[in-house]
Amino acid sequence: MRTGIEEFTDDVSSKAMEGVMTLAESPSRVKSLLTNQMDEALARHDNQMVNQLLDNAMAHHLLGPQAPSIIRSAAQQQAKRQLREAIDSGDPKRLKGSLVAAKRLNATDLPEFQEAVAKYKEVRKLPLGWDVSLMVLHREGARMVAKLELEDPNVRARFQRLLDLTHRKVYTRDRMGEPVPERLQLLTVSSVTNDESWAQYVARREAVRREIDSDKTDWCSYDVDTVARSSGDEALDALGESAESIAFAMADDFATPLMGEVNEVFLFHGTTESAAEKIKTHDFRINLAGSNAGTLYGRGIYLAENATKSDEYTHPGPNGVRHLLLCRVTLGRVFYSNTKETEPRKCEDACLKGKFHSILGDRKACRGTFREFVVFDEEQIYTNYILTYRRQ
């Protein structure tokens, strides 16, 4: 004997396939069938059928604010159950899945949703400053990644200040004959939160810390311009706060201070518009193989303390808009090189086979240009901010 619920499923699918339901008739007909059969499924405590009916409601866009009350109630019950089970399990995968499911069921206003958010941040050791609710609500693609534009004028002024403090009008052959800009004029700043990339970064940072703790030889702390107390230009320094103060503020935004014991710093990386856009919906990784800066110190990821240097590897989009990444980087034990002639394989081996974690190629010392920082393990880099700007 067939139940009314089975008849509902067959009725909706068969009529849709046959084209019997018109655009005008379909919504009211489906809503009526869903309401009646959901009432029956709930009365029978048929959890499997409740979920099937919710799937049908979702497919017909009937889970929003205008959904029938019984559909909304069923959605909230299912979301509440999933969230509670995930919270009790403490499993990050189940927590993430329950949060995403609650979003799809339009049930993010439940107290259990915020409780699950807090539990997820705890077990994944995410920065306290991250808005995981926002990451869930604005989730795109397969990962919980959010890119939030920072519109506060005071915050944007800080990033412009950092660009100014780290600007050096020095020409290198990587500019391919183009002039060095007088200034980089900031347009927008977006903060990036990517739970999986952050977890991998934190795990790698901790591994580096333990390696250094167990063997202090060849360890040295390095200062970089993005975290400097002075730019060396008294007139410029007198105009506002220091790069050090700005870096501390950026770290505070994530409620996670920079770890000096592993040479954790902020560094720039020039990129393209398409690569910057991928950060929002993908587990973005800065490409290896030195595609942006040659392979002078090996086939690694090249970063800079001066925005001017990273600007050399950007490409203009419409209206001359360019993109810089401002990354949080664990340099760890640094292999220092200040010779004009370099040995790429030796640099690679120092990190890939030896005890070092990064390369500092000091072209400023030997050529009067810039210092370049090279990392061979992409998990030592977390893309923190995306900056758009124009050359002036």
C-alpha positions in Angstrom: 0.0 0.0 0.0 1.5 3.4 -1.0 1.6 6.2 1.5 0.5 9.8 0.8 4.1 10.9 1.1 5.2 8.5 -1.7 2.3 9.8 -3.8 3.5 13.4 -3.2 7.0 12.6 -4.4 5.7 10.8 -7.5 3.1 13.5 -8.1 5.6 16.4 -8.0 8.2 14.7 -10.1 5.9 13.2 -12.7 3.9 16.4 -13.2 7.1 18.4 -13.5 8.4 16.0 -16.1 5.2 16.0 -18.1 4.9 19.8 -18.0 1.4 19.6 -16.4 2.4 22.2 -13.7 2.6 25.7 -15.2 4.8 28.3 -13.7 1.8 30.0 -12.2 0.3 26.8 -10.7 3.5 25.0 -9.6 4.5 27.0 -6.5 1.1 26.9 -4.8 0.5 23.3 -5.7 4.0 22.2 -4.4 3.6 24.3 -1.2 0.2 22.7 -0.5 1.6 19.2 -1.0 4.6 19.9 1.1 2.6 21.3 3.9 0.2 18.4 4.1 2.8 15.7 3.8 5.3 17.3 6.2 2.5 17.4 8.8 2.0 13.6 8.2 5.7 12.9 8.3 6.2 14.8 11.6 3.3 13.0 13.2 4.8 9.7 12.2 8.3 10.8 13.4 9.6 9.7 10.0 12.9 11.5 10.0 14.0 10.1 6.7 10.9 11.4 5.0 11.1 14.8 6.7 14.6 15.2 5.3 13.4 14.2 1.8 10.6 16.7 2.0 13.0 19.4 3.1 15.1 18.6 0.1 12.1 19.1 -2.1 11.3 22.3 -0.3 14.9 23.5 -0.9 14.7 22.5 -4.6 11.5 24.6 -5.0 12.9 27.6 -3.0 10.5 27.1 -0.1 12.9 27.4 2.8 13.0 31.2 3.0 11.1 33.6 5.3 7.9 33.1 3.3 7.9 29.3 3.8 4.9 27.6 5.5 5.4 27.6 9.2 5.4 23.8 9.4 8.3 23.7 6.8 10.3 26.3 8.8 9.7 24.4 12.0 10.8 21.1 10.5 13.9 22.8 9.0 14.8 24.2 12.4 14.3 20.9 14.1 16.6 19.1 11.7 19.3 21.8 11.9 19.1 21.9 15.7 19.5 18.1 15.9 22.5 18.1 13.5 24.1 21.1 15.3 23.7 19.5 18.7 25.1 16.1 17.6 28.1 17.9 16.0 28.7 20.0 19.1 28.7 17.0 21.3 31.1 15.1 19.0 33.6 17.9 18.9 34.6 16.7 15.4 35.6 19.7 13.2 34.3 18.0 10.0 30.9 17.4 11.5 30.8 20.9 13.0 31.5 22.4 9.6 29.0 20.2 7.9 26.3 21.1 10.4 26.9 24.8 10.1 26.7 24.6 6.3 23.5 22.5 6.5 22.0 25.0 8.9 22.7 27.8 6.4 21.0 25.8 3.6 18.0 25.1 5.8 17.8 28.9 6.6 18.2 28.1 10.3 21.2 30.2 11.3 19.2 32.1 13.9 19.2 29.1 16.3 21.2 29.4 19.5 22.9 26.1 18.6 24.3 27.7 15.5 26.3 30.2 17.5 27.3 27.5 19.9 28.6 25.4 17.0 30.4 28.4 15.6 32.2 28.8 18.9 33.0 25.1 19.2 34.4 25.1 15.6 36.7 28.0 16.3 37.9 26.3 19.4 38.7 22.9 17.9 40.2 24.4 14.7 42.1 27.0 16.8 40.9 29.8 14.6 41.8 33.4 15.4 39.3 34.9 17.9 38.8 37.9 15.5 37.4 35.7 12.8 33.7 35.9 12.1 32.9 32.2 11.3 29.2 33.0 11.0 30.0 35.3 8.1 32.2 32.7 6.6 29.3 30.2 6.6 26.7 32.7 5.5 28.8 34.0 2.6 30.4 30.7 1.8 31.2 30.1 -1.9 32.6 27.1 -3.6 33.5 24.0 -1.6 35.4 25.7 1.2 34.6 28.0 4.1 36.4 31.1 2.7 35.4 34.7 3.1 36.8 37.9 1.6 35.5 40.9 3.4 36.2 44.4 2.1 37.3 46.7 4.9 35.5 50.0 4.4 36.5 51.9 7.5 38.4 55.0 6.3 40.8 54.8 9.3 41.7 51.2 8.5 42.2 52.0 4.8 44.4 54.9 5.8 46.6 52.5 7.8 47.2 50.3 4.7 47.9 53.4 2.6 50.4 54.4 5.2 52.1 51.0 5.1 52.4 51.3 1.3 54.0 54.7 1.7 56.4 53.6 4.5 57.6 50.6 2.4 57.9 52.5 -0.9 61.4 52.8 -2.2 62.0 54.5 -5.6 64.6 52.1 -6.8 64.8 50.6 -10.3 65.6 47.0 -11.0 65.7 45.2 -14.3 62.5 43.3 -13.4 60.6 46.4 -14.3 61.4 45.7 -17.9 62.0 49.4 -18.7 58.9 50.7 -17.0 59.5 53.7 -14.6 59.3 53.3 -10.9 56.0 54.8 -9.7 56.1 57.8 -7.4 53.5 56.2 -5.2 51.1 53.3 -4.9 47.6 54.7 -4.4 45.4 52.3 -2.4 41.8 51.6 -3.7 40.5 48.7 -1.6 41.5 46.3 1.2 39.9 42.9 1.7 40.5 40.6 4.7 40.7 36.9 3.9 39.6 34.2 6.2 40.2 30.6 5.1 39.8 28.0 7.8 41.7 25.1 6.2 44.6 27.3 5.0 44.9 28.9 8.4 44.9 25.5 10.2 47.7 24.3 7.9 49.6 27.5 8.4 49.4 27.3 12.2 50.4 23.6 12.2 53.5 24.4 10.1 54.4 27.5 12.3 54.3 25.3 15.4 56.5 22.7 13.7 59.0 25.4 12.9 58.9 26.7 16.5 59.7 23.2 17.8 62.5 22.7 15.4 64.1 26.0 16.5 63.5 25.3 20.2 65.4 22.0 19.8 68.3 23.5 18.0 69.2 27.2 18.3 72.3 27.1 16.0 72.2 29.5 13.1 69.2 31.1 14.6 68.9 34.9 14.1 66.0 37.3 14.4 65.4 39.6 11.4 63.7 42.9 11.2 61.7 43.7 8.1 60.4 47.1 6.7 56.7 46.0 7.1 57.2 45.7 10.9 59.9 48.4 11.4 59.8 51.2 14.0 61.3 53.7 11.6 61.4 53.9 7.8 64.7 55.8 7.9 63.0 58.9 6.5 62.4 61.3 9.4 60.0 63.5 7.4 57.9 60.5 6.5 58.0 59.0 10.0 56.7 62.3 11.4 53.5 62.1 9.3 52.0 59.2 11.2 52.3 55.8 12.9 55.1 53.4 12.3 55.0 50.2 10.3 55.5 48.3 13.5 52.3 49.8 15.0 50.4 49.0 11.8 51.6 45.4 11.8 50.6 44.9 15.4 47.1 46.3 14.6 46.8 43.9 11.7 47.8 41.0 13.9 45.3 42.2 16.5 42.5 42.0 13.9 43.0 38.3 14.0 43.6 38.4 17.8 46.8 36.5 17.1 50.1 38.4 17.7 53.1 37.8 15.5 55.4 35.2 16.9 58.9 36.7 16.9 60.4 33.4 18.0 59.8 32.0 14.5 60.5 35.3 12.6 56.8 35.7 11.8 56.3 38.8 9.7 54.0 40.5 7.1 55.4 40.5 3.5 54.0 41.5 0.1 53.5 39.4 -3.0 52.5 40.8 -6.4 49.8 38.9 -8.2 47.1 39.1 -10.9 43.5 40.0 -10.7 42.4 36.4 -11.6 44.7 34.9 -8.9 43.4 37.3 -6.3 39.8 36.5 -7.2 40.4 32.7 -6.7 41.2 33.3 -3.0 37.5 33.9 -2.4 36.2 30.6 -3.6 39.2 28.2 -3.6 41.9 26.9 -1.3 44.3 29.4 -3.0 48.0 28.7 -3.0 50.6 31.1 -4.2 52.3 29.3 -7.1 55.6 27.7 -6.5 58.6 27.8 -9.0 59.3 31.5 -8.7 57.0 32.4 -11.5 56.8 36.0 -10.3 60.4 36.7 -9.6 62.7 34.3 -11.4 64.7 31.7 -9.6 67.7 33.6 -8.4 67.5 31.9 -5.0 65.8 28.7 -6.1 62.4 27.6 -7.2 60.4 29.0 -4.3 57.8 31.6 -3.4 59.2 35.1 -3.6 58.0 37.8 -1.2 59.1 41.4 -0.4 59.2 43.8 2.6 58.8 46.7 0.1 55.6 47.2 -1.8 57.6 48.7 -4.6 59.4 45.4 -5.2 56.2 43.3 -5.3 54.6 45.9 -7.6 57.1 44.9 -10.3 55.3 41.6 -10.7 51.7 42.8 -10.9 49.7 43.2 -14.1 47.2 46.1 -14.7 43.6 45.3 -15.1 40.8 47.6 -16.3 41.6 51.3 -15.5 45.1 50.4 -14.3 44.0 48.5 -11.2 46.7 46.2 -9.7 46.7 43.6 -6.9 49.1 43.0 -4.0 48.7 40.3 -1.4 49.8 41.1 2.1 50.8 37.8 3.7 51.5 36.5 7.1 54.8 34.5 6.7 56.8 32.2 9.0 60.4 32.7 8.0 61.8 30.5 10.8 65.5 29.9 10.6 66.7 32.1 7.8 69.5 31.3 5.3 71.2 34.6 4.6 72.9 35.4 1.3 74.5 38.8 0.4 76.6 37.8 -2.6 76.2 39.2 -6.1 76.4 35.7 -7.6 73.9 33.3 -6.2 73.7 29.5 -6.0 70.1 28.5 -6.5 70.5 24.8 -5.7 72.5 25.6 -2.6 69.7 27.8 -1.4 67.1 25.2 -2.1 69.1 22.5 -0.4 69.5 24.6 2.7 65.7 24.5 3.2 64.6 21.3 1.5 67.4 19.2 2.8 68.9 21.2 5.6 67.6 22.9 8.8 66.7 26.3 7.3 63.1 27.4 6.6 63.6 30.4 4.3 66.1 32.4 2.3 66.9 36.1 2.7 68.6 37.3 -0.5 70.0 40.6 0.4 70.3 42.4 -3.0 70.0 45.7 -1.0 73.5 45.0 0.5 75.2 43.8 -2.7 73.3 45.7 -5.4 71.6 48.6 -3.6 68.1 47.3 -4.6 65.9 45.2 -2.4 65.9 42.3 0.0 64.0 39.3 -1.2 62.5 36.6 1.0 62.0 33.1 -0.4 60.0 30.2 1.1 59.8 26.7 -0.3 56.9 25.4 1.8 53.6 27.1 0.9 52.1 26.3 4.3 54.5 28.9 5.8 52.4 31.6 4.1 48.9 32.7 4.9 47.3 35.2 2.6 45.9 37.8 5.0 44.8 40.8 2.9 44.2 41.6 -0.8 45.1 45.2 -1.8 44.0 46.9 -5.0 45.8 50.0 -6.1 47.0 52.2 -9.0 50.4 53.4 -9.7 51.0 57.2 -9.6 
